[in-house]
Amino acid sequence: MPKRVVKRYRFEAETERRPLTPALDRRLLKVATERAPKELLEWHEAVEEIDRFYAAPRAAMAAYTLADRVLAGELANTALSLAPSYKDNWNYGNAVHFAHTVLGLLALDAGDVRGAAERLRLSGDTPGSPQLNSFGPSMRLARELLRNGESVAILEYFKQCRRFWKMGQTWLSIWEKKVARGAMPTFFMQLYR
């Protein structure tokens, strides 16, 4: 009896084959919205500087998700201002990545596509972290920039992500092909990170 050949990476390919429906997008956003208050609470309860450094990147994303743009910008800038003191800390890459992602989303909200693309580049210029290396980076800003026709910036961002997101090489390959042919990736699990 011949062995059944199982396609490698079937999950990734199948996930990207189906478009992201508005209903699924709302469900994914709901998950992020439900976890956001806890992430903000961690920030508000942080007393020590190191605890604030740990909480700031997630809290910045949480504030943005909850549409508190002012707080999101303040938290992102706080994460970046604390980051130089913790370059050897496991959270340094998270601070760089998520703070620049939030600032890029804010720039895009203000109509500054060029500034948002620069923030995407800066968010990809991270050394990685235990979380980014395994669960991967946020694709939230990438999706919004792609909607604004910034495919070159997105393809460069994917190259940057390849340096630290070894477990996501298949996703990145699929997304590169889709963007190169003018299609929108679903970004499924990476969308609301």
C-alpha positions as CSV (number, residue, x, y, z in Angstrom):
1,M,0.0,0.0,0.0
2,P,1.5,3.4,-1.0
3,K,2.2,5.9,1.7
4,R,0.0,8.9,1.6
5,V,2.0,12.0,1.0
6,V,0.9,14.9,3.2
7,K,1.5,18.4,1.9
8,R,3.8,20.3,4.2
9,Y,2.4,23.6,5.3
10,R,-1.1,22.8,4.3
11,F,-2.5,24.9,7.2
12,E,-0.7,28.1,6.0
13,A,-1.7,27.6,2.4
14,E,-5.3,26.8,3.2
15,T,-5.7,29.7,5.5
16,E,-4.4,32.1,2.9
17,R,-6.6,30.6,0.2
18,R,-9.7,31.8,1.9
19,P,-10.2,35.6,1.9
20,L,-10.6,37.4,5.2
21,T,-14.3,38.1,5.5
22,P,-15.6,41.1,7.4
23,A,-17.2,38.7,9.9
24,L,-13.9,36.9,10.6
25,D,-12.0,40.2,10.8
26,R,-14.5,41.4,13.4
27,R,-14.0,38.2,15.4
28,L,-10.3,38.6,15.3
29,L,-10.5,42.2,16.4
30,K,-12.9,41.1,19.2
31,V,-10.3,38.8,20.6
32,A,-7.8,41.7,20.7
33,T,-10.4,44.1,22.1
34,E,-11.2,41.6,24.9
35,R,-7.6,41.2,26.0
36,A,-6.8,44.9,25.7
37,P,-8.1,46.0,29.1
38,K,-5.9,43.4,30.9
39,E,-2.9,44.7,29.0
40,L,-3.7,48.3,30.0
41,L,-4.2,47.3,33.6
42,E,-0.7,45.7,33.6
43,W,0.6,49.1,32.5
44,H,-1.3,51.0,35.1
45,E,-0.2,48.7,37.9
46,A,3.4,48.8,36.9
47,V,5.4,50.7,39.5
48,E,9.0,49.8,38.8
49,E,10.6,51.0,35.6
50,I,11.4,47.5,34.4
51,D,7.7,46.5,34.8
52,R,6.7,49.6,32.8
53,F,9.1,48.6,30.1
54,Y,7.6,45.1,30.0
55,A,4.0,46.5,29.9
56,A,4.4,49.5,27.5
57,P,4.5,47.7,24.1
58,R,1.5,45.6,24.7
59,A,-0.4,48.5,26.4
60,A,0.3,50.7,23.4
61,M,-1.2,48.2,21.0
62,A,-4.1,47.7,23.5
63,A,-4.8,51.4,23.6
64,Y,-4.8,51.6,19.8
65,T,-7.1,48.7,19.6
66,L,-9.5,50.5,22.1
67,A,-9.3,53.6,19.9
68,D,-7.5,55.7,22.6
69,R,-5.1,57.2,20.1
70,V,-3.5,59.7,22.5
71,L,-2.7,57.1,25.1
72,A,-1.5,54.7,22.4
73,G,1.0,57.4,21.2
74,E,2.2,58.1,24.7
75,L,2.7,54.5,25.5
76,A,4.5,53.8,22.3
77,N,6.9,56.8,22.9
78,T,7.4,55.6,26.5
79,A,8.4,52.1,25.2
80,L,10.9,53.7,22.8
81,S,12.3,56.0,25.5
82,L,12.8,53.1,27.9
83,A,14.2,50.7,25.3
84,P,17.8,52.1,25.1
85,S,18.3,51.2,28.8
86,Y,17.3,47.6,28.2
87,K,19.0,46.7,25.0
88,D,20.1,43.3,26.4
89,N,16.7,42.5,27.8
90,W,14.4,39.9,26.1
91,N,11.7,42.6,25.7
92,Y,13.8,45.1,23.8
93,G,12.7,43.7,20.4
94,N,9.0,43.8,21.4
95,A,9.4,47.4,22.5
96,V,10.9,48.4,19.2
97,H,8.5,46.4,17.1
98,F,5.2,47.3,18.7
99,A,6.0,50.9,19.5
100,H,6.9,51.7,15.9
101,T,3.8,49.7,14.7
102,V,1.5,51.8,16.9
103,L,3.3,55.1,15.8
104,G,2.9,54.0,12.2
105,L,-0.8,53.3,12.6
106,L,-1.2,56.7,14.1
107,A,0.7,58.3,11.3
108,L,-1.5,56.5,8.8
109,D,-4.6,57.7,10.7
110,A,-3.3,61.3,10.2
111,G,-2.8,60.7,6.5
112,D,1.0,60.4,6.6
113,V,1.5,57.3,4.4
114,R,5.3,58.0,4.0
115,G,5.7,58.4,7.8
116,A,3.8,55.2,8.4
117,A,5.9,53.3,5.9
118,E,9.1,54.6,7.7
119,R,7.6,53.3,11.0
120,L,6.9,49.9,9.4
121,R,10.6,49.8,8.4
122,L,11.6,50.7,11.9
123,S,9.3,48.1,13.4
124,G,10.9,45.5,11.2
125,D,14.4,46.7,12.3
126,T,14.1,44.7,15.6
127,P,16.5,42.0,16.8
128,G,13.4,39.9,17.6
129,S,12.3,38.5,21.0
130,P,11.1,35.2,22.3
131,Q,7.6,36.2,21.3
132,L,8.4,37.7,17.9
133,N,10.7,34.8,17.0
134,S,8.0,32.2,17.7
135,F,4.5,33.9,17.3
136,G,5.7,36.4,14.8
137,P,5.3,40.1,14.2
138,S,2.2,42.2,13.9
139,M,0.9,42.7,10.3
140,R,-1.7,45.3,11.3
141,L,0.3,48.2,9.9
142,A,1.5,46.2,6.9
143,R,-2.2,45.5,5.9
144,E,-3.2,49.1,6.2
145,L,-0.2,50.3,4.2
146,L,-0.9,47.7,1.6
147,R,-4.4,49.1,1.3
148,N,-2.7,52.4,0.5
149,G,-0.7,50.8,-2.3
150,E,2.6,50.5,-0.4
151,S,3.5,47.0,-1.7
152,V,7.3,47.8,-2.0
153,A,7.5,48.8,1.7
154,I,5.6,45.6,2.6
155,L,7.9,43.3,0.7
156,E,10.9,44.9,2.4
157,Y,9.2,44.4,5.7
158,F,8.7,40.7,5.0
159,K,12.5,40.5,4.3
160,Q,13.2,42.1,7.6
161,C,10.8,39.7,9.4
162,R,12.7,36.7,7.9
163,R,15.7,37.6,10.0
164,F,14.0,36.8,13.3
165,W,10.8,34.9,12.5
166,K,12.2,31.6,11.5
167,M,9.0,29.7,12.3
168,G,7.1,32.0,9.9
169,Q,9.1,31.5,6.8
170,T,6.2,29.7,5.1
171,W,3.8,32.5,5.9
172,L,6.2,35.1,4.6
173,S,6.7,33.2,1.4
174,I,3.0,32.9,0.8
175,W,2.5,36.6,1.6
176,E,5.3,37.7,-0.6
177,K,3.8,35.9,-3.6
178,K,0.3,37.3,-2.9
179,V,1.6,40.9,-2.6
180,A,3.8,40.5,-5.7
181,R,0.8,39.6,-7.7
182,G,-1.3,42.4,-6.2
183,A,-3.4,40.4,-3.8
184,M,-4.1,41.1,-0.1
185,P,-2.9,38.4,2.3
186,T,-5.3,37.6,5.1
187,F,-2.5,37.8,7.7
188,F,-4.9,35.8,9.9
189,M,-3.2,35.2,13.2
190,Q,-0.7,38.1,12.8
191,L,-3.3,40.8,12.1
192,Y,-4.2,41.9,15.7
193,R,-0.9,41.0,17.4
